[in-house]
Amino acid sequence: MTGTPPGTPRHPGGPLRVGLVGYGLAGSVFHAPLIAATEGLALDTVVTSNPERQQRARAEFPDVRVTASPDELFARAGDLDLIVVASPNKTHVPLATTALKAGLPVVVDKPVAGTAAEARELAALAEDRGLLLSVFQNRRWDNDFLTLRKLLADGGLGDVWRFESRFERWRPRLKGGWRESGDPAEIGGLLYDLGSHVVDQALVLFGPVASVYAETVVRREGAETDDDTFIALTHVGGVRSHLHVSSTTAQLGPRFRVLGSQAGYVKYGLDPQEAALREGRRPGRDGEEGWGTEPESLWGRVGAGESPPTGGGRAEPTLPGDYPAYYAAVAHALRAGGPNPVTAGEAAATLDVLEAARRSAREQRVVTL
């Protein structure tokens, strides 16, 4: 380790060197491409023990080191400026703890931990070491979410009464893997997967929660953990959020339906960035213009008394989605002391709600926070 103060970039004259742990869906589709596309960051090392994933990482990033274990990565801690943890959920806390104790700032994929208490312990460790600890909540930079934030800031909906958010899929057959495991240690299931996104968005939009009611169901044959979940939040400010996450929805509902005292906003379809990344498209790459944009036919509608999606009200132009903004903010935080784009404290607040939702579903009652 060098003698520089904790969190000080070790390579002030060049890009910040990033070590990425995990090269599954999160690591290969989201983190690695976004890191590589961010000015001021350089993907230095990818950690994966899977030979096929090692081969994919080398093909996508020929200049990147590929190692089989986190121990090999941490042995070179002095050569790195940032660790990104994109491995299975149960490894988030131990890997982030090791990185922070090695004097390295950390980005952790959501959920940062299995409990809010663990998230706050990590936050305390990072604060004690003077290090950045950020949580990857990319859905704050979805096109529809950015558009809704603008609508709320403009006041065109009036006072919001109810916020409906759906992250639904039609996957009637199991895919397997730790995300669908019933072992509590794996922190699997939709409540902690997609639920982390929709709850985080609701908290960002409408603030703290006073009470939580949830229903979690295991619908698919052979499934071990929740695959169809509903969460109802009553925010301290009075807004009611109704959040749906499901793998068993044969007909998808609107992504957002927001009902206010003056108008409502209805938006169908998912932000296009994940699909683009899965297809191998990259932000900032030559010829890749219009990143995060969608056609006018997919714009949401704003009005009162009409029937979207095909008509009624007015079309609301959807702002471009901007996943690259997250890592740009991380780089700015490390280089210039800019704000942490998603703090561990915010992630802990989301976990407070998820834990309450799990308790509510188990006990079939409203849980007060």
N, C-alpha and C positions, 0 to 999 in steps of 0.2 A: 504494500500500500504506500502511496505517496504521503508526504507531509502536508498536503494542501488541506484547507478547512473542509469539513463535510459538505458535500453537495456541490463543491466547486468543480466546474468542468476540467477534466485532466488534459484536454486538448484545446486550449483557448484559441489556437490559430487555425483550427480545422473543424470539420463537422463533429458533432457529438456521436460517439460510438455506442451503438445499441446492441445489447445481447437479448435475444428473443428466446424464451423457454416455451416450447410447444409449437408444433407445426401441423395441428389438425385443422378443423374448420376455422377456429378463431385466429390461429397464427398464420395460416397460409392465405386465407381469403381476405381477412381484415388487416391484421397488424403489419405483416411483412410488406405488403404493397403500399400501405399508407406511410409507413416509416420511410421506405425507399423513395417515396414521392415528396417527402418533406424537406424543404431547404434547411440546411443546418443539421440534419440528422443523417447518419450513415448506418445501415444494417451491417453490423460487424460479424455476429455469430448467431447461428440458429441451433437450438438444442432439441434433438429428437432421437429416440432410440430405434424408431421404425425405419428399416432400410429403404422402403418405398418412399417414405416422406423425405428421407435424407437425399435420395436421388432427385426428387422433385425440387427440393430447396436448391440443390446445386444447379439444376437446369434453369431455374428461374433467376437465381442470383449467383452467377459463376464466381464472383470474387468474395463471396461470403464464406467464413469458416463454418463447418458443420461438425458438431460434437454430439456424443451419445448421452451425456449425463450433465445435470446441473453442476456437479462437482468440478467437472472440467472447466465449465464457464467461470465459476467462482474462484478457481485457481488463478484466473487471469483478471481478477477484479480490478487491479490497478490499471489495466489497459482500457477499461470501459467507463462510460459516463452515465449509462441508464440501463436498467434491467426491465424487460417487459415480460410479465407472467401471463401466458396464454395457454397454460396446461389445464388438466381437469380441475374442477372446482375444489376438490379436497386437498389439492396441493397449493392453493393460493396463499394461505396463511403461512405455512412453513417456508415456502420459497421467498415470499416477500420479507419475512422476518430475517432470513439469512442474508438477503440482499441489503437490507437496511443496516444490519450489524456489520456488513462489509463496507459500509460507507457509501452505498450507491442509491441514488434516487430510483423510484420504482413506479411503473404503471402496472396495474393489475386489472385483468378482464373482470367484468361483472359475473356473478356477485363476488365482491372482494373477499367475503368470508361466509361461513354458514350461520353466524349469529351477529347481532349488532354489537354484543360485548367484545367479540373477537375483532371486529372492525375498529372499535374505539381503542382497543389495546394496540393495534397496529398504528393507528393515528398518533397515539401517545408516543410510541417508539420513534416514529418519523419526526415528530416535533422535538423530542429530546435530542435526536441526532442532527437536527437542522436540515432534514432531507425532504425532498418532494415525494409525496405518496399520492398518486392520482388513480382514479378508477375509470376504466374505459366504458363510458355510456354513450356509444356512438349515436343512439337514436335521438339524442338532443339535437343532432344535426341532420335529421330526416327533413325532406322537403315539406311534408305536411305539417310537421311540428313547428318549423321555422315560420311557415305561413300563418299558422294559428297564433303564434306569439305576436306576430305583426298585427293580426286582426284584433287581438285583445288589447294591445298597446294603443291602437287607433280608436278603440271604444265603440266600434260599429255594431257590436252584438248587444250592447247595453250591459246590464249586470248578468253574469253567467249564473244560471240556475243548476244546470246539469251538464256534465262532461261524460260522454260515452266514448270509450276507446276499445277497439277490437284488434287483437293480433291473432288471426285465425288461419288455420291451414286445414287441408284435407289430406291426411296421411293415415288411412285406415289400417295400414299394416305397420308393424313395429320395425324400426331400423336397428335396434340393438345398441349396445354400448352403454357407457356409464350414465349418459343423460336419461336413460330410461330404466336405470337400475332402481330397485326398491330399497337398497342398502342406504340407510340414513347418512352414513359416512360419505357417500358419493355426492350428496347435495344435488340430486337430480330432480327431475320432474319439471312441469311447466311453470309452477308457481315461482320457482327460483330462477328459471331460465327466461322465458318471455315476460313473466311477472315482474322481474327486475326492471325491465324496460318500461312497461306501462305504469308501474307505480312511480318510478323516478320521474317520468314525464308529468304525471299528475301533481307530484309535489313541487316540481319546478313551476308549473303553471299556477297552482292554486294554494300552495303553502301547506303548513302542518296539518295533521289529521287528528281529529278528536276521537273517532270511533271507526271500527272495521268490522265488516261482516263478510264472510266468504263461504263459498261452496266449492269443494274439490271432488272430482269424480274420476274414477278409473274405468274407462269405457271399453277399450280394445281388448280382445281376447289375448291373454298372456301378458298383458301390461302389469307392471309392478308399482307404478307411481302415477301421480295425477296427469291426465292428458286432456282434461276439460275443466276449466276453473273460472269462477266468477268472483270478483272482489268488489264490494261496495264500500266506498270511503265517504265519511262526512268530514269535510275540512273545517278547521277552526273558523274560517271566514264564512262558512255557510254553504259553499258549493258542494254538490253531491257528485262524486265520480263513480261511474259504473264501468268496470274494467273486465274484459273478457279475453282469455287466452285459451286456445284450443287446437288440438291436432285432429279433431273429429267433426269439423264443420263442413257439411256437404255443400252448403250455399253460404258464401262469405257475405258478411254484413259490411257496413261502411267502416272504414278505418277510424274515422272520427265522426261523431255527431255532437255538436256543441249547441246547447239551447240557452238563449239569453232573453232578457226582457224586451229587446228590440228586434232581434233577428237570430237566426240559427245558421250554423255552418255545417255542411255535410261533405265529406271527402271519402271517395272510394279508392282502393288500390294502395299498394305498398310503394314506398320510396324506391327508385330504380337503382340505387348505388350497390346494394348487395348483389343483385343480379348481374350488374356490370362487372363487379369484381370477380364473381364466380366464373364469368365468361372470359376472364383474362384481360379485360380492359383496365387501364390504369389512369388515374388522374394525373394530368400534367404531361402525359406521353404525347409525342408528336402526332398530330392528327386526331387526338382525343379532345375535341372541343365540346362545349356545352355539358360539362360534367354535372351530373345530378339533376339535369332538367328533364321534364316530361312533356308530352304533347298536350296541346290545349284541350283535346278530347277528354283528358283525365283530370282537368281542373275541378276543384270543388265548387259548390254553389252556396251563395249567401242570400237569405231572404226570409220571409215570414209567410206561413200558410201555403207554401208551394210543396211540390213533390219531387225532389231530386231523386236519382241522379240525372235523368234525361232532360229535365226542364224545370222551370220555376226559378224565381230569383235571378241573380246575376252570377256569371262565372267569376270566380276569384282566382286570378293568376297564381299558380303555385311557385313559390320561390325555389331556386335551385337547392338541392341538398348539398351538404358540404362536410362530409366526413374528414377531409384533409384538415379542416380547421382545428380538430382536436389535437393532432400531433404538432401543428404549427403553434398552438397555444402552449403545449408542453415544452417545445424548444424555446419559446420566448420566456417561459417561467424559469428554465434552467440558465439561460444566457443572461437575461436582463431582470430577473426577479418579478416577472409578470405574474398575474393571478393563476392559480391552479384551476384548470378548466372544470374538473370534477373532484371535489375533495372527499377524503375518506369519511369525514363527518356527514356529508350529504349521503354517501353510500350507507352509512350506519342508520340514518333516518329511514331510508328505504327498507333496510332489513328489519327495523322496528315494525314496519307495516307488514312485511312478509311473515314475520314470526306471529304477529297478531292474527293474520289471515289463516295461517296454519292452525292456530289454536281455535279460532272461530269455527273453522270447518270441522275440526275434531269434536268440539263441544257443542256445536250447533247453537251458537249464541253470538250476540254482538259483543265485541271486545273493546273496552275503552282504553285509550292511550293516555 
